[in-house]
Amino acid sequence: MLKKIGLALVVVPLVSLCLSLSLSSQVLAENISLRSESMIRLLERDTASEKDALIIPVYEYMQLDFGKPDETMLTFHANGWGRADLTDNDYFSDQTEGELLYGYLEYRSGKNGFMTRLGRQAVFAGVASESIDGIYLDTALPSSLKLSLYAGQPVSLVDTNGRDGDSIYGGRLSIRRNNLDLGVSYKLIENDSNDAEEMAGIDYGFSMDRFFFSGLSSYNLVTEDFAEHSFDAAYTLETDQIRAFYHLFTFKDYFGTDANNANPFRILALASEELSNYGLEFTRNASAALNFGIKLSRNDYDLKESSNYLAVLADWSGDSSSLGGEFGISEGENGRNDMMIARGYITTRMGGNKIVDQLSLDLLYALYDQPIFGEDSSLFASVAASRKLSKRITLKIYADYESNPYFNSDIRGFASLVYNYTAN
């Protein structure tokens, strides 16, 4: 086992680095950016075949960009990851796994601000926040109008009864006049040729001097009721900012999806629950280095008990170090929602140190009013160190400790090698 760990620590980053160097040397075009991160993790978990089994997954994350959108008309962007389990103890359903997060061609023209993307991409347009395999168009129209259209197949349904009959399309039409931005949007997802999700919405934004307001209301055309109302407002002074927010979600309409079995929260659609989350936030820039704030929020449920949360926050940043923290208290109508939460973090750059360039520590402690599985507290601690081995290569090492009602003294380790290459 130790040989496997040692071999992985050497071979995986080396293979990734050689691949990165090979790609960067063979491609002669300008404006190429490549980022590779090879990571190995060590943790213990109970599996179907073994108790306290040692799990050693190896991950590879890679991002590739050809061209710069602000300089060239045609660009290409891709990002993906892969995983291989060095052990064979049934922790993962598959020994190897991977996914292309996005990979698309992008074309931009200065005329009418036209932009189009073709391939796997994330689409954000009003009620749409989806990953699709397809095409996206965005262009300006006369009279301060702007139009966005998209069509293709939803990535979320790739593993749901195949891709035959799966589709997604929609768009957003907006108008911007002076300080007002108003948009209407539509989205339809089909799974196996059945309507899985159909939403329409209106969004708006208004800004004037130091004041900003935005909102979104979405309507579920399948359940024929509103799914969401969200409003945010902020007022900024020279050193202070006040923010107010209100969000209302109706579960059966927000998560209700008929044939969309890929929705991970579809079970919430079965509950006739309604959640409203609202509150205030105040932040002050006491100086160029010091900030502090107060956060007050409330969760109101139609069926469950309500709860309040009050927290104070502060952060400080210097030339080589930064630190901050949060102390909060949650109190509800049911004692299960009563708890105290404290978090602190610090990051420092070790100038002149030959071993570590940067060191960080993060602590999170929670104290429960009522025990959970016999435990009335939880603790999470994380230590991370990084060392820049060269202009393009950085080594990162992490260690996490966690003790809570669900894990008793859980320890995890990470090591990653990051390679960055840019040709201008």
Buried (B, 14 or more C-beta within 10 A) or exposed (E): EEEEBEEBBEEBBEEBBEBBBEBBEEBEEEBBBBBBBBBBBBBBBEBEEBEEBBBBBBBBBBBBBBBEBEEBEEBBBBBBBBBBBBBEBEBBEEBEBEEBBBBBBBBBEEEEEEBBBBBBBBBEBBBBEBBBBBBBBBBBEEEEEBBBBBBBBBBBBBEBEEBEBBBBBBBBBBBBEEEEBBBBBBBBBBBBEEBBBBBBBBBBBBBEEEEBBBBBBBBBBBBEEBBBBBBBBBBBEEEEBEBBBBBBBBBBBBBBBBBBBBBEEBEBBEBEBBBBBBBEBEBBBEEEEEBBBEBEBBBBBEEBEBBBBBBEBBBBBEEEBBBBBBBBBBBBEEEEBBBBBBBBBBBBBBEEEEEBBBBBBBBBBBBBBEEBEEEEBBBBBBBBBBBEEEEBBBBBBBBBBBBBBEBEEBEBEBBBBBBBBEEE
